[in-house]
Structures are given as C-alpha cells and as structure tokens.
Amino acid sequence: MNVRSARENEIDQLAGIWYDGWRDAHKQILPEELARDRTLLSFKARLREALAHVRVAGPPEQPAGFSILKDDELYQLYVSKPARGAGVAAALVADAEALLVERGVETAWLACAIGNDRAARFYEKCGWRRVGNRISVLQTAKGPFPLEVWRYEKILARRA
Ligand SMILES: CC(C)(COP(=O)(O)OP(=O)(O)OC[C@H]1O[C@@H](n2cnc3c(N)ncnc32)[C@H](O)[C@@H]1OP(=O)(O)O)[C@@H](O)C(=O)NCCC(=O)NCCS
C-alpha cells in the first residue's frame, strides 16, 4: 500500500473519512458536546491547516486512509470503513514511524479515546504500549475541551 503526501484536491474525501471514522469510533464513548463540534466542515478546516503533515494511503483521489503527525505525536489515524482490516492502517503507522525516526524522535506518543477498543487493539498489535491516562486539551469552536485519554507510546530508537 502506497503512502504519500496528501493533495489539496483530496481534502473533501479525507474529511469524509475523518467524519465517518470519528462517529464510528467516538460517538458512543465521548461527550455529546464534542460530537456536536466535530462537523464535516471542522474536519475540512483542520485538514487544510495541517495539509503539509497529512500522509495518505491509496492512489491519488482514492484515499483509503490518512495519518497526521504533530511534532513527536501520531496525532490522527483514520481508515475508511471498507479499507479496515486490510493492512492499510499498518502501512500508515509504519510510514508515520519512519518519518518520526527521520526527525530524530526516540519515543513517539499518541492519545486514544478511552474505550476505543478497536484502535487500542490495533496500536498494541503494532508494538505501541499504553502507559496510562492523561488529560488531552482538545480544541473546539467553543474553546479548549479537556478530555481524559489513554496515552500510548512506542520507543522508535535508543539514544546512542
Ligand atoms: C483504528 C483503525 C485505524 C485501525 O485500523 P484497522 O484496519 O481497523 O485495524 P486492524 O483491523 O488491523 O486491527 C484492529 C484489531 O482490533 C480488533 N477489533 C475489531 N473490533 C474490535 C472491538 N470492538 N474491540 C476490540 N478489538 C476489536 C480486530 O479484530 C483487529 O485485531 P486482530 O488483527 O487481532 O484480529 C481503524 O479501525 C479506524 O480508522 N477506526 C476509526 C477511527 C479511529 O478509531 N482512529 C483512531 C483514533 S485514536
């Protein structure tokens, strides 16, 4: 599975994957207030802002999933429903890890919603370890939204 940089003309499709995946994974387990904030338009705006850091799996204009990196964090990971269970997510994580190593990151981290068991199982399969709960401060249209999350880490390299 080819993983590459996102193109501007894919923002609408990527926002659709993000919106649908957010609802699949989070609607049952996160506060309603947060679900109301996570609109298709909000995802389009966030993708536009982060475009240089968005990595996509799949042929041009047929994205199957994407990741977003932010400093030493695997910040977002979403795979379209039909592409789940087929190795697309693993290819995106391998690509993200390789980019983080190139940047000199030794220990990468990510936040996973408490109760997102499929994602947790997936990260553990990829060698990430849950190190505890943390408070993540999410940005919403109404301001910062503190949320307790599972923090995962993976050691990518050891100091020489
Ligand atoms: C998280 C995500 C990227 C993982 O990709 P994927 O293709 O679904 O991952 P895989 O199918 O390889 O692995 C998922 C594992 O969870 C298991 N699983 C499926 N449903 C599950 C559930 N409800 N509870 C626990 N495990 C579950 C699968 O059987 C599989 O494990 P196995 O390979 O040992 O059988 C993808 O599911 C997704 O985009 N989800 C919606 C968005 C999301 O949650 N993103 C992560 C935010 S932190």
PDBQT file of the ligand as one rigid body, heavy atoms in Angstrom, charges set to zero:
ROOT
HETATM    1  C1  LIG A 201      -8.173   2.434  14.335  1.00  0.00    +0.000 C 
HETATM    2  C2  LIG A 201      -8.029   1.995  12.885  1.00  0.00    +0.000 C 
HETATM    3  C3  LIG A 201      -7.114   2.974  12.143  1.00  0.00    +0.000 C 
HETATM    4  C4  LIG A 201      -7.350   0.606  12.875  1.00  0.00    +0.000 C 
HETATM    5  O1  LIG A 201      -7.310   0.118  11.570  1.00  0.00    +0.000 OA
HETATM    6  P1  LIG A 201      -7.942  -1.332  11.219  1.00  0.00    +0.000 P 
HETATM    7  O2  LIG A 201      -7.730  -1.613   9.786  1.00  0.00    +0.000 OA
HETATM    8  O3  LIG A 201      -9.348  -1.323  11.722  1.00  0.00    +0.000 OA
HETATM    9  O4  LIG A 201      -7.024  -2.263  12.131  1.00  0.00    +0.000 OA
HETATM   10  P2  LIG A 201      -6.926  -3.846  12.142  1.00  0.00    +0.000 P 
HETATM   11  O5  LIG A 201      -8.187  -4.458  11.590  1.00  0.00    +0.000 OA
HETATM   12  O6  LIG A 201      -5.620  -4.229  11.519  1.00  0.00    +0.000 OA
HETATM   13  O7  LIG A 201      -6.807  -4.122  13.690  1.00  0.00    +0.000 OA
HETATM   14  C5  LIG A 201      -7.895  -3.956  14.549  1.00  0.00    +0.000 C 
HETATM   15  C6  LIG A 201      -7.905  -5.063  15.587  1.00  0.00    +0.000 C 
HETATM   16  O8  LIG A 201      -8.971  -4.831  16.512  1.00  0.00    +0.000 OA
HETATM   17  C7  LIG A 201      -9.832  -5.970  16.522  1.00  0.00    +0.000 C 
HETATM   18  N1  LIG A 201     -11.164  -5.457  16.784  1.00  0.00    +0.000 N 
HETATM   19  C8  LIG A 201     -12.162  -5.177  15.914  1.00  0.00    +0.000 A 
HETATM   20  N2  LIG A 201     -13.215  -4.682  16.575  1.00  0.00    +0.000 NA
HETATM   21  C9  LIG A 201     -12.873  -4.641  17.878  1.00  0.00    +0.000 A 
HETATM   22  C10 LIG A 201     -13.546  -4.250  19.073  1.00  0.00    +0.000 A 
HETATM   23  N3  LIG A 201     -14.785  -3.761  19.049  1.00  0.00    +0.000 N 
HETATM   24  N4  LIG A 201     -12.879  -4.366  20.247  1.00  0.00    +0.000 NA
HETATM   25  C11 LIG A 201     -11.617  -4.834  20.297  1.00  0.00    +0.000 A 
HETATM   26  N5  LIG A 201     -10.917  -5.227  19.205  1.00  0.00    +0.000 NA
HETATM   27  C12 LIG A 201     -11.554  -5.132  18.019  1.00  0.00    +0.000 A 
HETATM   28  C13 LIG A 201      -9.663  -6.623  15.170  1.00  0.00    +0.000 C 
HETATM   29  O9  LIG A 201     -10.043  -7.989  15.212  1.00  0.00    +0.000 OA
HETATM   30  C14 LIG A 201      -8.161  -6.456  14.981  1.00  0.00    +0.000 C 
HETATM   31  O10 LIG A 201      -7.405  -7.317  15.784  1.00  0.00    +0.000 OA
HETATM   32  P3  LIG A 201      -6.816  -8.713  15.192  1.00  0.00    +0.000 P 
HETATM   33  O11 LIG A 201      -5.989  -8.337  13.976  1.00  0.00    +0.000 OA
HETATM   34  O12 LIG A 201      -6.002  -9.252  16.320  1.00  0.00    +0.000 OA
HETATM   35  O13 LIG A 201      -7.999  -9.561  14.828  1.00  0.00    +0.000 OA
HETATM   36  C15 LIG A 201      -9.408   1.911  12.157  1.00  0.00    +0.000 C 
HETATM   37  O14 LIG A 201     -10.221   0.923  12.782  1.00  0.00    +0.000 OA
HETATM   38  C16 LIG A 201     -10.156   3.226  12.157  1.00  0.00    +0.000 C 
HETATM   39  O15 LIG A 201      -9.929   4.077  11.303  1.00  0.00    +0.000 OA
HETATM   40  N6  LIG A 201     -11.064   3.387  13.126  1.00  0.00    +0.000 N 
HETATM   41  C17 LIG A 201     -11.876   4.608  13.233  1.00  0.00    +0.000 C 
HETATM   42  C18 LIG A 201     -11.046   5.810  13.643  1.00  0.00    +0.000 C 
HETATM   43  C19 LIG A 201     -10.200   5.582  14.873  1.00  0.00    +0.000 C 
HETATM   44  O16 LIG A 201     -10.622   4.982  15.865  1.00  0.00    +0.000 OA
HETATM   45  N7  LIG A 201      -8.970   6.105  14.790  1.00  0.00    +0.000 N 
HETATM   46  C20 LIG A 201      -8.028   6.023  15.874  1.00  0.00    +0.000 C 
HETATM   47  C21 LIG A 201      -8.181   7.201  16.770  1.00  0.00    +0.000 C 
HETATM   48  S1  LIG A 201      -7.063   7.062  18.158  1.00  0.00    +0.000 SA
ENDROOT
TORSDOF 0
